[in-house]
Amino acid sequence: MNYQEAVDYVNERSLLGINLGLERIKKLLDLMGNPQEKLKCIHVAGTNGKGSTIAMISSILNKSGYSVGRFTSPCIESLEDCIWANGKIISKEDFANSLQYVKEKVQLMSKKKESIEPTEFEILTATAFWYFYSINCDIVLLEVGLGGRLDSTNVIKSSLVSVISNISYDHTSKLGNTLSEIAYEKAGIIKEKSCVILYPQKEEVEKVIEDVCKKKNATLIKTDISKINIKKSSINGQEFDYAKRESIKINLLGRHQINNAALAMDTIDVLIKKGYNISETAIKRGLFLAKWPGRFEVLKRNPVFIIDGAHNLSGAKILRENLETYFPNKKIIFITGIFADKDYISMIKECSYIASKFIIINLENKRGVEAKELAKIARHYCNNVVVSDTIEYAVRMSINDAWEDGIVCAYGSLSFVGTMRGLFKTLEKGRTYGSDGS
């Protein structure tokens, strides 16, 4: 199996859609010899902030000399970029070879009576486990794909630490319509007698997590953001104190990333107590070097061009707050496309308060709201709304409109933000932004 064949195989599985449950992944991993049971994992659930927190933890561990695997979703620019090891994306060759092994076991499943077909995400999860096992990772960071309790990453029987980031409304059709129901699904990653690090939550969410921890005799540590003292925060980076640690610098932008850094440090402190050798120098250096593409990422400065993976109302609120903080009294040109299963009306309204213009695009994914329909909604909140046939044209148009002192921000879906990130690199090489292609 070559790389393109591997990509095609996984994409074929996407037709099976999202189907929560552990039966399929358990049977597949059984045939693979259960590589996940030979790994030491940090499991991270939550609605927003999971990936950023994982990026910071893994960067610290890498700087401490540990071999670190990282499985996150969704993919941003290419299928294999959900699997990282030691600060690098898995190579195309290793991805294809690992997937070939998984495919052979899936074929064995298919030959059995009453066969059950693993989904796209389950295939990727199994591939990640196999790869991390094959290269002898010391620690693996697992990001829950959806929910937690029935997510394929929850096939692990134990974890070094369970981390729960910010919980808000998302995927309500699958996780429940209340924060308590959603929190219960996220809390499904908590294991017996484990340690749980919890991001500050609303009271009803905290109660659910506390109850699950009591039932499972798990130790609960709550990140205390009142111990944060922000010293500097600009488009060039942030500096803050947290508890006894002083002058911590991060390049990830936004107050929420400072909170996520505190969550990451609390997780690292648990590992230190468990005997892992992690110095204060490694903590500071790791946090400073941590990167997480597509999250309030500045791709260009004249004009400022930002991409952000905000794909739910909570994310849109954080995005608006960050834009107001870094660019006070500035009006923003927004490029957006949003999935139909999201609260897209509220997401448009939230950003309309600081919008000078909305450029609406059609998402390649069939889950996307039709651009013309989304534009109708946007016109209720903003007088300047246009539809772009392509992402490339939207980028060119926005940069032309913004001139040198303007601000452009693309948000709404991690999938199109990833596409835009790749496209932007190509445009930057050519340096052609004219709407007529000049």
C-alpha positions as CSV (number, residue, x, y, z in Angstrom):
1,M,0.0,0.0,0.0
2,N,1.4,3.4,-1.0
3,Y,0.4,6.7,0.5
4,Q,-2.3,7.6,-1.9
5,E,-3.8,4.1,-1.6
6,A,-3.8,4.6,2.2
7,V,-5.6,8.0,1.9
8,D,-8.2,6.5,-0.5
9,Y,-8.8,3.6,1.8
10,V,-9.5,5.9,4.8
11,N,-11.7,8.2,2.7
12,E,-13.8,5.3,1.6
13,R,-14.5,4.7,5.3
14,S,-15.8,8.2,5.7
15,L,-19.0,7.0,4.0
16,L,-19.8,5.1,7.2
17,G,-20.1,8.4,9.0
18,I,-19.9,8.9,12.8
19,N,-21.0,5.8,14.8
20,L,-20.1,6.0,18.5
21,G,-19.4,2.8,20.3
22,L,-16.4,0.7,21.5
23,E,-17.4,-2.7,20.0
24,R,-15.7,-2.3,16.6
25,I,-12.5,-0.8,17.9
26,K,-12.1,-3.4,20.6
27,K,-12.5,-6.3,18.1
28,L,-10.0,-4.6,15.7
29,L,-7.4,-4.0,18.4
30,D,-7.8,-7.5,19.7
31,L,-6.7,-8.8,16.2
32,M,-3.8,-6.4,16.4
33,G,-2.6,-7.7,19.8
34,N,-4.0,-4.7,21.7
35,P,-1.0,-2.3,21.2
36,Q,-2.9,0.4,23.3
37,E,-2.4,-1.7,26.4
38,K,1.3,-1.4,26.1
39,L,1.2,2.4,26.0
40,K,1.1,5.0,28.8
41,C,-1.5,7.5,27.8
42,I,-2.7,11.0,28.8
43,H,-6.3,11.2,27.7
44,V,-7.9,14.6,26.9
45,A,-11.6,15.4,26.5
46,G,-13.5,18.6,26.3
47,T,-15.3,20.9,23.8
48,N,-12.6,23.5,23.1
49,G,-8.9,23.7,24.0
50,K,-8.1,20.0,23.8
51,G,-5.6,20.2,20.9
52,S,-3.9,23.4,22.3
53,T,-3.4,21.8,25.7
54,I,-2.1,18.6,24.1
55,A,0.4,20.7,22.0
56,M,1.7,22.3,25.1
57,I,2.0,19.1,27.2
58,S,3.7,17.3,24.3
59,S,6.2,20.1,23.7
60,I,7.2,20.1,27.4
61,L,7.6,16.3,27.4
62,N,9.7,16.5,24.2
63,K,12.0,19.1,25.8
64,S,12.3,16.7,28.7
65,G,13.7,14.0,26.5
66,Y,10.7,11.7,26.3
67,S,9.5,10.0,23.1
68,V,6.0,11.4,22.7
69,G,3.1,10.3,20.5
70,R,0.2,12.6,19.8
71,F,-3.2,11.7,18.2
72,T,-5.5,14.6,17.6
73,S,-8.5,15.3,15.3
74,P,-9.7,16.5,12.9
75,C,-6.9,16.5,10.4
76,I,-5.9,20.1,9.3
77,E,-4.1,20.0,6.0
78,S,-3.5,16.3,5.3
79,L,-4.9,13.0,6.5
80,E,-1.8,11.9,8.4
81,D,-1.4,15.1,10.4
82,C,-3.5,13.7,13.1
83,I,-0.6,11.5,14.1
84,W,2.6,13.0,15.5
85,A,5.6,11.6,17.2
86,N,8.5,13.6,18.8
87,G,7.3,16.9,17.4
88,K,6.9,15.7,13.8
89,I,4.0,14.5,11.7
90,I,4.2,10.8,10.8
91,S,5.9,10.3,7.4
92,K,3.8,9.3,4.5
93,E,5.7,6.0,4.3
94,D,5.1,5.1,7.9
95,F,1.5,6.2,7.7
96,A,0.9,3.9,4.7
97,N,2.8,1.0,6.3
98,S,0.9,1.3,9.6
99,L,-2.4,1.6,7.8
100,Q,-1.6,-1.5,5.7
101,Y,-1.3,-3.6,8.9
102,V,-4.6,-2.2,10.2
103,K,-6.3,-2.9,6.9
104,E,-5.2,-6.5,7.0
105,K,-6.9,-6.9,10.4
106,V,-10.0,-5.1,9.2
107,Q,-10.2,-7.6,6.3
108,L,-10.1,-10.5,8.8
109,M,-13.1,-8.8,10.6
110,S,-15.0,-8.6,7.4
111,K,-14.6,-12.3,6.7
112,K,-16.4,-13.3,9.9
113,K,-20.1,-13.7,10.1
114,E,-22.1,-10.7,11.4
115,S,-19.1,-8.6,10.4
116,I,-18.9,-5.0,11.7
117,E,-17.1,-2.4,9.8
118,P,-14.8,0.1,11.6
119,T,-15.4,3.8,10.9
120,E,-12.9,6.2,9.4
121,F,-12.0,7.5,12.9
122,E,-11.6,4.0,14.3
123,I,-9.2,3.1,11.5
124,L,-7.1,6.2,12.3
125,T,-7.2,5.5,16.0
126,A,-6.0,2.0,15.5
127,T,-3.3,3.2,13.1
128,A,-2.1,5.7,15.7
129,F,-1.9,3.0,18.4
130,W,0.0,0.7,16.2
131,Y,2.5,3.3,15.1
132,F,3.1,4.6,18.7
133,Y,3.6,1.0,19.9
134,S,6.0,0.2,17.0
135,I,8.3,3.2,17.7
136,N,8.2,2.7,21.5
137,C,6.7,5.9,22.6
138,D,7.2,6.7,26.3
139,I,4.0,8.7,26.6
140,V,1.0,9.1,24.2
141,L,-1.4,12.0,24.3
142,L,-4.9,11.1,23.0
143,E,-7.5,13.6,22.0
144,V,-11.1,12.4,22.2
145,G,-12.7,12.7,18.8
146,L,-16.3,13.2,20.0
147,G,-17.7,13.0,23.5
148,G,-15.6,10.6,25.5
149,R,-17.5,7.7,27.0
150,L,-18.1,6.0,23.6
151,D,-15.3,7.5,21.7
152,S,-12.8,5.0,20.1
153,T,-9.9,6.5,22.1
154,N,-11.7,5.4,25.3
155,V,-10.8,1.8,24.5
156,I,-7.8,2.3,26.8
157,K,-8.2,0.7,30.2
158,S,-6.1,3.1,32.2
159,S,-4.4,6.5,31.8
160,L,-1.6,8.4,33.5
161,V,-3.9,11.4,33.7
162,S,-7.3,12.3,32.4
163,V,-7.6,15.9,31.4
164,I,-10.9,17.7,30.7
165,S,-10.7,21.1,29.0
166,N,-13.5,23.7,28.5
167,I,-17.0,22.1,28.1
168,S,-19.7,23.9,26.2
169,Y,-22.5,23.1,23.7
170,D,-21.5,21.1,20.6
171,H,-22.6,17.9,18.9
172,T,-25.9,18.1,20.9
173,S,-27.6,15.6,18.6
174,K,-25.1,12.9,19.8
175,L,-24.1,14.1,23.3
176,G,-27.2,15.6,24.7
177,N,-29.0,19.0,24.8
178,T,-27.8,20.1,28.3
179,L,-24.4,20.9,29.7
180,S,-24.9,18.2,32.3
181,E,-25.5,15.5,29.6
182,I,-22.5,16.7,27.6
183,A,-20.3,16.7,30.7
184,Y,-21.4,13.1,31.5
185,E,-20.2,12.0,28.1
186,K,-16.9,13.8,28.5
187,A,-16.4,12.4,32.0
188,G,-16.6,8.9,30.5
189,I,-12.8,9.0,30.0
190,I,-12.3,9.0,33.8
191,K,-10.9,5.7,35.0
192,E,-11.0,4.0,38.4
193,K,-8.6,5.5,40.9
194,S,-7.1,7.8,38.3
195,C,-6.1,11.5,38.4
196,V,-8.3,14.1,36.7
197,I,-7.2,17.6,35.8
198,L,-10.2,19.9,35.2
199,Y,-10.4,23.3,33.4
200,P,-12.7,25.8,35.2
201,Q,-16.3,25.0,34.3
202,K,-19.8,26.1,34.9
203,E,-21.2,24.8,38.2
204,E,-23.5,22.2,36.6
205,V,-20.6,20.8,34.6
206,E,-18.3,20.7,37.7
207,K,-20.9,18.8,39.7
208,V,-21.1,16.1,37.1
209,I,-17.4,15.7,37.0
210,E,-17.1,15.7,40.8
211,D,-19.8,13.0,41.0
212,V,-18.1,10.7,38.5
213,C,-14.8,11.2,40.2
214,K,-16.4,10.2,43.6
215,K,-17.9,7.0,42.0
216,K,-14.6,6.0,40.5
217,N,-12.4,7.0,43.5
218,A,-10.5,9.4,41.2
219,T,-8.5,12.3,42.4
220,L,-9.8,15.6,41.1
221,I,-7.5,18.6,40.6
222,K,-9.1,21.9,39.5
223,T,-7.0,24.4,37.6
224,D,-7.2,27.7,39.5
225,I,-7.0,30.5,37.0
226,S,-7.3,33.1,39.8
227,K,-3.6,32.3,40.3
228,I,-2.8,33.7,36.8
229,N,-1.2,37.1,36.6
230,I,-0.9,38.4,33.0
231,K,2.2,40.6,32.4
232,K,2.1,41.0,28.6
233,S,-0.3,40.1,25.8
234,S,0.0,41.2,22.2
235,I,-0.1,39.8,18.7
236,N,3.6,38.9,19.2
237,G,3.0,36.6,22.2
238,Q,2.1,36.5,25.9
239,E,3.8,36.5,29.3
240,F,2.3,35.6,32.6
241,D,2.8,34.1,36.1
242,Y,0.9,31.0,37.3
243,A,1.0,30.0,41.0
244,K,4.7,29.7,41.9
245,R,6.0,29.8,38.3
246,E,7.0,33.3,37.0
247,S,7.5,34.9,33.6
248,I,6.0,32.1,31.5
249,K,6.0,32.9,27.8
250,I,3.8,31.4,25.1
251,N,3.4,32.2,21.4
252,L,-0.2,30.9,21.3
253,L,-2.5,33.9,21.4
254,G,-5.6,34.7,23.5
255,R,-6.5,34.6,27.2
256,H,-7.9,31.1,26.8
257,Q,-4.5,29.9,25.8
258,I,-3.0,31.2,29.0
259,N,-5.7,29.2,30.8
260,N,-4.9,26.1,28.7
261,A,-1.2,26.6,29.6
262,A,-2.2,26.5,33.3
263,L,-4.1,23.3,32.6
264,A,-1.1,21.8,30.9
265,M,1.2,22.8,33.8
266,D,-1.1,21.2,36.3
267,T,-1.0,18.0,34.2
268,I,2.8,18.1,34.1
269,D,2.9,18.5,37.9
270,V,1.0,15.2,38.2
271,L,3.5,13.5,36.0
272,I,6.4,14.9,38.1
273,K,4.8,13.4,41.2
274,K,4.5,10.1,39.4
275,G,8.3,10.2,38.9
276,Y,8.8,11.7,35.5
277,N,11.9,13.8,35.2
278,I,10.7,17.2,34.0
279,S,12.6,20.3,34.8
280,E,11.3,23.9,35.2
281,T,13.5,24.8,32.2
282,A,11.8,22.2,30.1
283,I,8.4,23.4,31.2
284,K,9.1,27.0,30.2
285,R,10.9,26.1,27.0
286,G,8.2,23.6,26.0
287,L,5.4,26.1,26.5
288,F,7.3,28.8,24.6
289,L,7.9,26.6,21.6
290,A,4.4,25.0,21.5
291,K,2.5,25.6,18.3
292,W,-1.0,24.7,17.3
293,P,-2.0,25.5,13.7
294,G,-5.4,27.0,12.8
295,R,-6.1,28.4,16.3
296,F,-5.9,32.2,16.2
297,E,-3.0,31.8,13.9
298,V,-1.6,34.8,12.2
299,L,-0.7,34.0,8.6
300,K,0.1,37.5,7.4
301,R,0.7,40.9,9.1
302,N,0.1,43.5,6.3
303,P,-2.8,43.2,6.3
304,V,-3.3,41.0,9.4
305,F,-4.8,37.7,8.2
306,I,-5.9,35.3,11.0
307,I,-7.3,31.8,10.8
308,D,-9.2,30.3,13.7
309,G,-10.9,26.9,14.1
310,A,-13.8,28.3,16.0
311,H,-16.6,25.9,15.0
312,N,-19.2,26.4,17.8
313,L,-20.7,29.3,19.7
314,S,-18.2,29.1,22.6
315,G,-15.4,29.2,20.1
316,A,-16.9,32.2,18.3
317,K,-17.3,34.1,21.5
318,I,-13.6,33.5,22.4
319,L,-12.6,34.5,18.9
320,R,-14.5,37.8,19.1
321,E,-13.1,38.6,22.6
322,N,-9.5,37.9,21.3
323,L,-10.1,40.2,18.2
324,E,-11.4,42.9,20.4
325,T,-8.5,42.6,22.8
326,Y,-5.7,42.6,20.1
327,F,-7.4,45.0,17.7
328,P,-9.6,47.4,19.7
329,N,-12.0,49.6,17.7
330,K,-11.2,47.8,14.5
331,K,-13.8,46.3,12.2
332,I,-13.0,42.8,10.8
333,I,-13.5,41.2,7.4
334,F,-14.7,37.7,8.2
335,I,-14.5,34.7,5.8
336,T,-16.7,31.9,7.0
337,G,-18.4,28.6,6.2
338,I,-20.1,26.5,8.9
339,F,-21.5,23.0,9.2
340,A,-25.3,22.7,9.3
341,D,-25.2,20.8,12.7
342,K,-23.7,23.8,14.4
343,D,-25.4,26.8,15.9
344,Y,-24.5,28.8,12.8
345,I,-27.0,31.6,13.4
346,S,-25.5,32.4,16.8
347,M,-21.9,32.0,15.4
348,I,-22.6,34.6,12.7
349,K,-24.4,37.0,15.2
350,E,-21.5,36.7,17.7
351,C,-18.9,38.0,15.2
352,S,-21.2,40.5,13.5
353,Y,-20.7,43.0,16.3
354,I,-17.2,43.7,15.0
355,A,-17.7,42.8,11.3
356,S,-17.2,45.2,8.4
357,K,-17.9,42.5,5.9
358,F,-18.7,38.8,5.7
359,I,-17.4,36.7,2.8
360,I,-19.4,33.4,2.8
361,I,-18.0,30.2,1.2
362,N,-19.4,26.8,0.4
363,L,-17.7,24.1,2.3
364,E,-16.5,21.0,0.4
365,N,-18.0,18.8,3.1
366,K,-21.6,18.0,2.5
367,R,-22.4,18.9,6.1
368,G,-21.8,22.6,5.3
369,V,-24.7,25.1,5.2
370,E,-25.3,26.3,1.7
371,A,-23.4,29.6,1.2
372,K,-26.5,31.4,-0.1
373,E,-28.5,30.4,2.9
374,L,-25.7,31.4,5.3
375,A,-25.4,34.8,3.5
376,K,-29.1,35.4,4.0
377,I,-28.6,35.0,7.8
378,A,-25.5,37.1,7.8
379,R,-27.4,40.0,6.1
380,H,-29.6,40.2,9.2
381,Y,-26.6,41.3,11.1
382,C,-24.3,43.0,8.6
383,N,-24.9,45.2,5.6
384,N,-21.9,44.0,3.6
385,V,-22.2,40.3,2.8
386,V,-20.9,38.5,-0.3
387,V,-20.7,34.9,-1.5
388,S,-17.4,33.6,-2.9
389,D,-17.4,30.6,-5.3
390,T,-14.0,29.5,-4.0
391,I,-11.8,29.8,-0.9
392,E,-9.0,31.2,-3.1
393,Y,-11.2,34.0,-4.4
394,A,-12.4,34.8,-0.8
395,V,-8.7,35.1,0.3
396,R,-7.8,37.4,-2.6
397,M,-10.9,39.5,-2.2
398,S,-10.4,39.9,1.6
399,I,-6.8,41.0,1.3
400,N,-7.6,43.5,-1.4
401,D,-10.4,45.0,0.7
402,A,-8.3,45.1,3.9
403,W,-5.4,47.0,2.4
404,E,-2.3,47.2,4.7
405,D,-4.0,48.3,8.0
406,G,-7.0,46.0,7.9
407,I,-7.9,42.8,9.6
408,V,-9.1,39.6,8.0
409,C,-10.3,36.5,10.0
410,A,-11.4,33.2,8.7
411,Y,-13.4,31.0,11.0
412,G,-16.3,28.5,11.2
413,S,-14.8,25.0,10.5
414,L,-11.4,23.4,11.1
415,S,-11.7,21.6,7.8
416,F,-11.9,24.7,5.6
417,V,-9.4,26.6,7.9
418,G,-6.9,23.8,7.1
419,T,-7.6,24.0,3.4
420,M,-7.1,27.8,3.6
421,R,-3.8,27.4,5.5
422,G,-2.4,25.2,2.7
423,L,-3.7,27.6,0.1
424,F,-2.3,30.6,1.8
425,K,1.2,29.1,1.7
426,T,0.8,28.7,-2.1
427,L,-0.4,32.3,-2.5
428,E,2.4,33.6,-0.3
429,K,5.0,32.0,-2.6
430,G,3.4,33.6,-5.6
431,R,2.5,36.8,-3.8
432,T,-0.5,37.3,-6.1
433,Y,-3.6,38.6,-4.3
434,G,-5.4,40.6,-7.1
435,S,-9.0,39.5,-7.4
436,D,-8.4,39.2,-11.1
437,G,-5.4,36.9,-10.4
438,S,-2.8,39.6,-11.0
